[in-house]
Each structure stands twice: as structure tokens, then as C-alpha cells.
């Protein structure tokens, strides 16, 4: 599993960041992760999702632009996906 695309909606919603992985479920829907800036905090958000790529997710960003807590969660997902 690899990263397909990363988006930042600029804070329009609490789940500001969306990461889509290379795995698909139903044709054009990709597995992914929707996250707030602190996804593992008790008041944060870090849920598995499925969705479509596109500008409705916000602007595309690079992995390095994600908050550190989001980077750690994505790295954990990628390790789990390799097992």
C-alpha cells in the first residue's frame, strides 16, 4: 500500500486532512484516512474512510506538509498495510 494523494481543505471541516491510499474498494473509491491536526488526541479525529480523489477534498499537499501527528498515523497505516 502506498499514498495516492493527500489533501488539506484549509480548515473548512474538523477532518481537515485526507490521505488516500493506493488500495481501492468499489472501483473508483480509494481507502484512506480523514484526520484533524491531532488525530490520536481524545478530542481529535482520525477515521478510516473511502472516497474519491478530487478538488472537493481541498488542495493537494505533500506528506511533509501534514502535521507531525498526522504523519505518524499515516506511517502506522502504511506499516499495517504491508503486513
Buried (B, 14 or more C-beta within 10 A) or exposed (E): EEBBBBBBBEEEEEBBBBBBBEBEEEEEBBBBBBBBBBBBEEEBBBEEBBBEBEEEBBEEBEEEEBBEBBBEBBEEBBEEEEE
